[in-house]
Amino acid sequence: MESTRDIQRKIRTVRNIQQICRAMKTVSSIKLRKSEERVRATEPYTNALRGIIQRLSAGEASHPYLEARDVRHTVVVVISGDKGLAGSYNANLIRQAAREVGRLSNVEAITIGRKVTDAFTRTDMAVNYSVSPMGTPEFRTYAALADYIGERYAHGVWDRVELVYTTVGGAVVTEQLLPVRAPEGVQIYGDVIYEPNPTAILDQLLPRYLRTILYTAVLSAVAAEHAARVAAMSLASENAEEMIDRLTMDYNKSRQAAITRELTDIVGAASALR
C-alpha cells in the first residue's frame, strides 16, 4: 500500500486538475453562449436568402454557380477546431472528412481550423487553402474565401465543392456547396414578381449566398466545438471527483493501517517489559 504522503500528493494533483477543468468549462460555457447567439442572429437572413435562391434556381435562370457538369475535380471544405480537450469533436470530424476524401478521385481540400490542417498535412493530402487558427470568426475572412471558391468553380477549375462541418447539435454533416441545387418540390416563383429578372438577381445574390452559407457553417462549427468542450470538461471534473473519493478512501485505509501498526508495536513493547 502506498504511503499517506504519496496518496496526499496524488489527491492534490487531481484536485488541481479538477479546478483547471472546471475553469475551462466555465470559459467554454461563456463562449458557447456567445457563439449560439451569433448563430441565432444569422438564421433569419440565411433562411430568407436560402429560400429565394432555391426558388430562383428551380426556374430557368442561369448562373455559373448553378451549372452542373461532369465531376472531374472536386474540392472538400473541412471545418474543424483549433484546439483539443473537446472530447471526440475533432476526431469525428476528421474521420468523416477522410471518408469523404477517400471516396473521391482528383480531390483537393480547403481546411479551416488547425486540427484538420495538421491531420491532412500529416497524410500528404493536397491542401489548396487553409485558414488557421480560426479564433473569433470574422465575416470578411470567410467572404474572401467564398469568393475564391466561387471564382475557381466559375472558371471550371473545380466541378464540385463539398462542405464538411459539425452542426450546433454535434452532428457531422456533408453538404454540396456548389453547384447550387434546388430541393425537389420547391415552388419556382409563386406570386412573386422579380425585377429586373431572375438571372440579374441571381448575379447579385449567389455570391452573397455562398459567403453566408460558409460563414454560417463556421459559426455552427465554433459553437459545436465549445459545446463539446463543455461536455468533456464536465465529464473530466466528475471523473476527478470520483478519483479523489477513491484516493481519500485509500488514504484513510493507509492511515488506519499505520495507526494499527503503531498500536501493535506499543502493545508488544509493553508486553515485553512485563
C-alpha positions in Angstrom: 0.0 0.0 0.0 1.2 3.5 -0.8 2.3 5.8 1.9 -0.1 8.5 3.2 2.3 11.2 1.9 2.2 9.7 -1.7 -1.6 9.5 -1.6 -1.9 13.1 -0.4 0.3 14.2 -3.2 -2.0 12.4 -5.7 -5.1 14.0 -4.2 -3.6 17.5 -4.5 -2.6 16.8 -8.2 -6.1 15.5 -9.1 -7.8 18.4 -7.3 -5.6 20.9 -9.2 -6.6 19.2 -12.5 -10.2 19.3 -11.4 -10.0 23.0 -10.8 -8.5 23.6 -14.3 -11.2 21.5 -15.9 -13.9 23.5 -14.1 -12.3 26.8 -15.2 -12.2 25.6 -18.8 -15.8 24.5 -18.6 -16.8 28.0 -17.3 -14.9 29.7 -20.1 -16.2 27.4 -22.8 -19.8 27.9 -21.4 -19.5 31.6 -21.8 -18.0 31.2 -25.4 -20.8 28.7 -26.2 -23.5 31.2 -25.2 -22.0 33.9 -27.4 -21.5 31.5 -30.3 -25.1 30.4 -30.1 -26.2 34.0 -30.1 -24.2 34.6 -33.3 -25.7 31.6 -35.0 -29.3 32.6 -34.0 -28.6 36.2 -35.2 -27.7 34.9 -38.7 -30.5 32.4 -39.1 -33.3 34.8 -40.3 -31.1 36.3 -43.0 -29.6 32.9 -44.0 -33.0 31.2 -44.2 -34.6 34.0 -46.2 -31.7 34.1 -48.6 -31.7 30.4 -49.0 -35.4 30.3 -49.8 -35.0 33.0 -52.5 -32.0 31.2 -54.1 -33.8 27.9 -54.1 -36.9 29.3 -55.8 -34.9 31.2 -58.4 -32.5 28.2 -59.1 -35.5 26.0 -59.6 -36.6 28.1 -62.6 -34.9 28.8 -65.9 -32.4 31.4 -64.7 -28.8 30.7 -65.4 -25.6 31.4 -63.4 -22.2 29.7 -63.3 -22.8 28.6 -59.7 -25.9 26.7 -60.9 -24.1 24.9 -63.7 -23.8 21.2 -63.1 -21.1 19.4 -65.1 -19.2 16.1 -65.2 -17.2 15.8 -62.0 -13.5 15.6 -62.8 -12.1 17.7 -60.0 -13.6 18.1 -56.5 -12.6 20.3 -53.5 -13.8 19.5 -50.0 -14.0 22.3 -47.5 -13.5 21.0 -43.9 -14.1 23.0 -40.8 -12.5 21.7 -37.5 -11.4 23.3 -34.3 -8.0 24.8 -33.4 -7.6 23.2 -30.0 -8.1 19.8 -28.3 -9.7 18.9 -25.0 -13.1 18.8 -26.7 -13.8 15.0 -26.5 -14.2 13.3 -29.9 -15.3 16.6 -31.7 -12.2 16.9 -33.9 -11.7 13.1 -34.3 -15.2 12.5 -35.6 -15.0 15.5 -38.0 -11.6 14.4 -39.4 -12.7 10.8 -39.7 -15.8 11.9 -41.7 -13.7 14.2 -43.9 -11.2 11.4 -44.6 -14.0 9.1 -45.7 -15.4 11.8 -47.9 -12.0 12.4 -49.5 -11.3 8.7 -49.8 -14.3 8.0 -52.0 -13.4 10.8 -54.5 -10.7 10.9 -57.1 -8.7 14.0 -58.1 -9.6 15.9 -54.9 -8.2 18.8 -53.0 -9.0 20.2 -49.6 -9.6 23.6 -48.1 -9.1 23.4 -44.4 -10.5 25.7 -41.7 -9.0 25.1 -38.3 -5.6 23.9 -37.1 -6.6 20.3 -36.2 -7.8 19.3 -39.7 -4.9 21.2 -41.3 -2.4 19.3 -39.3 -4.1 16.0 -39.9 -4.3 16.4 -43.6 -0.7 17.7 -43.8 0.5 14.5 -42.0 -1.3 12.3 -44.6 0.1 14.3 -47.5 -3.4 15.4 -48.6 -3.4 18.2 -51.2 -4.4 21.3 -49.2 -5.2 24.1 -51.6 -6.1 26.8 -49.0 -6.1 26.9 -45.2 -7.4 29.2 -42.5 -5.8 28.6 -39.2 -6.3 29.4 -36.4 -9.9 30.4 -36.5 -10.2 32.4 -33.3 -13.4 34.5 -33.4 -14.8 34.2 -36.9 -14.8 37.4 -38.9 -17.1 37.6 -41.9 -14.6 39.3 -44.2 -12.2 36.4 -43.8 -14.7 33.8 -45.0 -16.3 36.1 -47.5 -12.9 36.3 -49.2 -12.6 32.5 -49.1 -16.1 32.1 -50.5 -15.3 34.5 -53.4 -12.1 32.5 -54.1 -14.1 29.2 -54.2 -16.8 30.7 -56.4 -14.3 32.2 -58.8 -12.4 28.9 -59.3 -15.7 27.0 -59.7 -17.0 29.5 -62.3 -13.7 29.2 -64.3 -14.0 25.4 -64.3 -11.1 24.6 -62.1 -13.4 22.6 -59.8 -16.5 20.8 -60.8 -18.0 20.3 -57.4 -17.5 21.8 -53.9 -18.5 19.9 -50.8 -18.6 21.2 -47.2 -17.9 19.1 -44.1 -18.6 20.6 -40.7 -20.3 20.0 -37.3 -23.7 21.4 -36.5 -24.6 23.0 -33.2 -26.3 19.8 -32.3 -23.0 17.9 -32.7 -23.8 16.0 -35.9 -21.1 15.9 -38.6 -22.7 16.8 -41.9 -21.6 16.9 -45.6 -23.3 19.4 -47.9 -22.9 20.2 -51.5 -21.9 23.8 -51.7 -21.5 24.1 -55.5 -23.3 23.7 -57.8 -26.3 25.1 -56.0 -29.2 22.8 -56.2 -32.9 23.4 -55.5 -34.5 20.7 -53.5 -37.3 18.7 -55.1 -40.8 20.2 -54.7 -39.7 23.8 -54.4 -42.3 26.2 -55.9 -40.5 28.2 -58.5 -41.9 31.7 -58.5 -45.3 31.6 -56.9 -47.0 35.0 -56.8 -43.7 36.9 -56.6 -42.7 39.2 -59.5 -38.9 39.7 -59.8 -37.4 42.8 -61.2 -35.3 43.2 -63.3 -35.3 39.5 -63.9 -34.3 36.3 -62.1 -30.9 36.0 -63.8 -29.9 39.5 -62.8 -31.0 38.9 -59.3 -29.0 35.7 -59.1 -25.9 37.5 -60.3 -26.2 39.7 -57.2 -27.4 37.2 -54.6 -25.5 34.0 -55.3 -22.0 35.4 -54.3 -23.7 36.7 -51.1 -25.4 33.3 -50.6 -22.0 31.5 -50.9 -20.4 33.8 -48.4 -23.3 33.5 -45.9 -23.5 29.7 -46.1 -19.8 29.3 -45.5 -19.8 31.8 -42.6 -22.8 30.2 -41.0 -21.2 26.8 -41.2 -18.1 28.2 -39.5 -20.2 29.8 -36.7 -22.0 26.5 -36.2 -18.7 24.6 -36.0 -17.3 27.0 -33.4 -20.5 26.6 -31.3 -20.3 22.9 -31.6 -16.6 22.9 -30.5 -17.4 24.9 -27.4 -20.4 22.6 -26.6 -18.2 19.5 -27.0 -15.5 21.1 -24.7 -18.2 21.9 -22.0 -19.3 18.3 -22.1 -15.7 17.0 -22.0 -14.7 19.2 -19.1 -17.9 18.3 -17.2 -17.1 14.6 -17.5 -13.4 15.2 -16.6 -14.5 17.1 -13.5 -16.8 14.3 -12.4 -14.1 11.7 -13.0 -11.7 13.7 -11.0 -14.2 13.8 -8.1 -14.6 10.1 -8.2 -10.8 9.6 -8.2 -10.5 12.0 -5.2 -13.1 9.9 -3.4 -11.1 6.7 -4.1 -7.8 8.2 -3.1 -9.3 9.6 0.1 -10.5 6.2 1.0 -7.1 4.7 0.2 -5.6 7.5 2.4 -7.9 6.6 5.3 -7.1 2.9 5.0 -3.3 3.6 4.9 -3.6 6.0 7.9 -5.7 3.4 9.8 -3.1 0.7 9.0 -0.3 2.9 10.2 -2.1 3.6 13.5 -2.8 -0.1 13.9 0.9 -0.9 13.4 1.9 1.7 15.9 -0.6 0.4 18.5 0.6 -3.2 17.9 4.2 -2.0 18.4 3.2 -0.3 21.7 1.3 -3.3 23.0 4.2 -5.6 22.0 6.7 -3.3 23.7 4.6 -3.2 26.9 4.2 -6.9 27.0 8.0 -7.4 26.6 8.6 -5.1 29.6 6.5 -7.1 32.0 
